[in-house]
Every structure is written in structure tokens, then in C-alpha cells.
Amino acid sequence: MRKWWVLILLAAIPAASEPAPLATSSINSETRASLLRDYTIDVLVKPHDGDAWSRLAKRVTGDGAKWKQIAGANGSGERLETEKSIHVPLRLLRPELQRQILNTLFPQDRMTDSGWRHVVTGGSGIEGESLWNIAEWFTGDGANYPSIRKANPAQGLSTRPGDVIVVPTQLLAAAFGGSSEGQNAQTPAT
């Protein structure tokens, strides 16, 4: 008899909710971005009525052929469900939309003569973003983190809220004034 009381009590306990993001911003009427506590950036796009994957992909990435990557990121098939928001990986977005998102989530950031000046964010008493994340966001490739560390010699691998990291101009992705995407990534040693 006691087993059913346990089930009732368990059902009455509210489920643990997702921790609040560090920052969230509405970019436009259909796009919302959040900096999550694991320092990933979650971009949600609300499809237009009548949208197909390729049309949504063209609008947010500039390339309708990227629809398969977006559908895959959402665990979806070929049919777009327009009644729910879609997760779009930051790296797939048009450069101007990437910059708008990162400028909104990191309002203290700015361009300087030596490169992009990023101010690390984070919760109280916890580490900030990893250099890998910073490299991914601003250069398009996390593997650029050793070059960012070299450009910031006083910076360790761990960051703290308020640290200033400069991403050198030659590493920046197109969204931040660098050359076209793919040209800023490190080339493997031969």
C-alpha cells in the first residue's frame, strides 16, 4: 500500500527547471538568442507560415542548401513544422546576423586597432567562457584558441567574468571584419 503514496508524492514534486540563461535577447521579431550557462549560444528562429526548410535556411543563412544541417540540428525530417521555433547553429547564420547576435549578447565588446575586444561574461564565482568558445564565436573555428591565447599572454586557459580577450584581426571571421568564412581557420601543419 505504501508504494502508491510514493508515486503520488513524486508526482507532486515539481520537475527541476532549466537554469536561466546568462543572457537572452530578441534580435528581431523571429530570432532570439541566448547565452546558456554552459557557454553555448542557442539561436531560435520562428518559421514564417508556409515556410519550407530551404526558405528558412535561405533567409537566416543566405544559402537554402543548408536546410539539411538545420533540420539535422533539430532532429527533424524533411517537413518543417512552422508552429515551433527552430534551433539554428550560430556558425551557419549569415555573418551580419552572427555579429548582431554576439553584439547583443556581449554589449561591452567592440573593434579595436589590434582586433575584436571581448569582455568575458559569466555568473558570480564561476569560470567564464573557454578560449575555445571565444575562438568559435569570433573566428568561426575553436581550433584558433592557441593563437588567441598567444595574443593574450597574461590570460590562462580559464577565464573569469570581466577578463578582456583580444581576438587578433587576422583571425576574425567575416562577421567581424575578417576575410570570407573558412579563410581564418588554422591550417594543419604538414
C-alpha positions as CSV (number, residue, x, y, z in Angstrom):
1,M,0.0,0.0,0.0
2,R,2.8,2.4,0.7
3,K,4.2,2.2,-2.9
4,W,1.3,4.2,-4.3
5,W,1.9,7.0,-1.8
6,V,5.4,7.3,-3.0
7,L,4.2,7.7,-6.6
8,I,1.8,10.4,-5.6
9,L,4.5,12.3,-3.7
10,L,6.9,12.0,-6.6
11,A,4.2,13.3,-9.0
12,A,3.6,16.3,-6.7
13,I,7.3,17.4,-6.7
14,P,7.9,20.0,-9.4
15,A,10.4,19.0,-12.0
16,A,13.7,20.8,-11.9
17,S,13.6,23.6,-14.4
18,E,16.4,24.5,-16.7
19,P,18.7,27.1,-15.2
20,A,18.2,30.6,-16.5
21,P,20.5,31.6,-19.4
22,L,23.2,34.1,-18.6
23,A,21.8,36.5,-21.3
24,T,18.9,36.4,-23.7
25,S,18.0,38.8,-26.5
26,S,15.4,39.2,-29.2
27,I,17.3,40.0,-32.3
28,N,14.2,40.7,-34.4
29,S,10.6,39.5,-34.4
30,E,11.5,36.0,-35.4
31,T,15.0,35.5,-33.9
32,R,16.0,35.0,-30.3
33,A,19.5,34.2,-28.9
34,S,20.6,33.0,-25.5
35,L,24.0,32.6,-23.9
36,L,23.5,29.4,-21.9
37,R,25.2,28.5,-18.6
38,D,27.5,26.0,-20.5
39,Y,28.6,29.0,-22.7
40,T,26.9,27.8,-25.8
41,I,24.8,30.1,-27.8
42,D,21.3,28.9,-28.6
43,V,19.6,30.6,-31.5
44,L,15.9,30.1,-32.0
45,V,14.1,31.1,-35.2
46,K,10.4,31.2,-35.6
47,P,9.4,30.0,-39.1
48,H,7.1,32.0,-41.2
49,D,3.7,30.5,-42.1
50,G,4.2,28.4,-45.3
51,D,8.0,28.2,-44.8
52,A,9.9,25.1,-46.1
53,W,13.3,24.2,-44.7
54,S,15.1,25.7,-47.7
55,R,13.2,29.0,-47.5
56,L,14.0,29.4,-43.8
57,A,17.7,28.4,-44.4
58,K,18.0,31.0,-47.2
59,R,16.6,33.7,-45.0
60,V,18.8,33.1,-42.0
61,T,22.0,31.6,-43.6
62,G,21.9,33.1,-47.1
63,D,22.1,29.5,-48.5
64,G,18.9,27.4,-49.0
65,A,21.1,24.3,-49.3
66,K,22.0,24.5,-45.5
67,W,18.5,23.3,-44.7
68,K,19.7,19.7,-44.1
69,Q,22.2,20.9,-41.5
70,I,19.5,22.9,-39.7
71,A,16.9,20.1,-39.9
72,G,19.6,17.7,-38.5
73,A,20.4,20.0,-35.6
74,N,16.7,19.8,-34.7
75,G,16.3,16.1,-35.2
76,S,13.7,16.7,-37.9
77,G,12.8,15.2,-41.2
78,E,12.2,16.9,-44.5
79,R,8.9,18.6,-43.4
80,L,9.3,21.9,-41.4
81,E,6.8,22.3,-38.5
82,T,6.1,26.0,-38.6
83,E,4.3,26.1,-35.3
84,K,7.5,25.7,-33.2
85,S,10.8,27.6,-33.1
86,I,13.8,26.1,-34.8
87,H,17.4,25.9,-33.3
88,V,19.9,27.2,-35.8
89,P,23.7,26.7,-35.1
90,L,25.4,30.1,-34.8
91,R,28.1,29.1,-37.3
92,L,25.5,28.6,-40.1
93,L,24.0,32.1,-39.8
94,R,24.6,35.0,-42.2
95,P,27.7,37.0,-41.0
96,E,25.6,40.1,-40.3
97,L,23.2,38.1,-38.2
98,Q,26.1,36.4,-36.3
99,R,27.5,39.8,-35.5
100,Q,24.2,41.2,-34.4
101,I,23.6,38.3,-32.0
102,L,27.1,38.5,-30.5
103,N,26.9,42.3,-30.2
104,T,23.6,41.9,-28.4
105,L,24.7,39.2,-26.0
106,F,28.1,40.9,-25.3
107,P,27.3,44.6,-25.4
108,Q,30.7,45.6,-24.0
109,D,32.6,44.1,-27.0
110,R,34.0,46.3,-29.7
111,M,36.5,46.5,-32.5
112,T,39.9,48.0,-31.7
113,D,43.1,48.6,-33.7
114,S,44.5,45.2,-32.7
115,G,41.3,43.2,-33.1
116,W,38.0,42.4,-31.5
117,R,37.9,43.2,-27.8
118,H,35.7,40.7,-26.0
119,V,34.7,41.1,-22.3
120,V,34.2,37.7,-20.7
121,T,30.8,37.2,-19.1
122,G,29.6,34.7,-16.5
123,G,27.8,34.1,-13.3
124,S,29.2,35.1,-10.0
125,G,32.1,33.0,-8.7
126,I,32.2,30.7,-11.8
127,E,34.6,30.5,-14.7
128,G,33.8,32.4,-17.8
129,E,33.8,31.3,-21.4
130,S,36.6,29.0,-22.6
131,L,39.0,30.3,-25.2
132,W,37.7,27.5,-27.5
133,N,34.2,29.1,-27.3
134,I,35.6,32.6,-27.9
135,A,37.5,31.3,-30.9
136,E,34.4,29.6,-32.3
137,W,32.2,32.6,-31.9
138,F,34.6,35.2,-33.3
139,T,36.8,33.3,-35.8
140,G,34.5,30.5,-36.8
141,D,36.9,27.8,-35.6
142,G,37.5,26.8,-32.0
143,A,40.9,25.4,-33.0
144,N,42.1,29.0,-33.2
145,Y,42.2,29.3,-29.4
146,P,46.1,28.8,-29.2
147,S,46.5,31.9,-31.4
148,I,44.1,33.9,-29.2
149,R,46.0,32.7,-26.1
150,K,49.3,33.8,-27.7
151,A,47.8,37.2,-28.4
152,N,46.7,37.5,-24.8
153,P,49.9,36.2,-22.9
154,A,48.6,37.1,-19.4
155,Q,45.5,35.0,-19.9
156,G,45.4,31.4,-18.7
157,L,43.2,28.7,-20.2
158,S,40.4,29.6,-17.7
159,T,38.7,32.9,-17.9
160,R,36.8,34.9,-15.3
161,P,33.9,37.3,-15.8
162,G,35.4,40.7,-16.6
163,D,38.6,39.4,-18.3
164,V,39.3,41.1,-21.6
165,I,40.3,38.9,-24.5
166,V,41.5,40.4,-27.8
167,V,40.9,38.3,-30.9
168,P,43.5,39.4,-33.5
169,T,42.2,41.0,-36.7
170,Q,43.8,38.4,-38.9
171,L,41.8,35.6,-37.2
172,L,38.4,37.3,-37.3
173,A,35.5,35.7,-39.2
174,A,33.7,37.7,-41.9
175,A,31.1,38.8,-39.4
176,F,33.7,40.8,-37.5
177,G,35.6,42.3,-40.4
178,G,37.8,39.3,-41.3
179,S,38.1,37.7,-44.7
180,S,35.4,35.4,-46.0
181,E,34.5,32.4,-43.9
182,G,36.9,29.5,-43.9
183,Q,40.0,31.6,-44.6
184,N,40.7,32.4,-41.0
185,A,40.9,28.9,-39.6
186,Q,44.3,27.5,-38.8
187,T,45.8,25.3,-41.5
188,P,47.1,21.9,-40.2
189,A,50.9,21.5,-40.1
190,T,52.2,19.3,-42.9
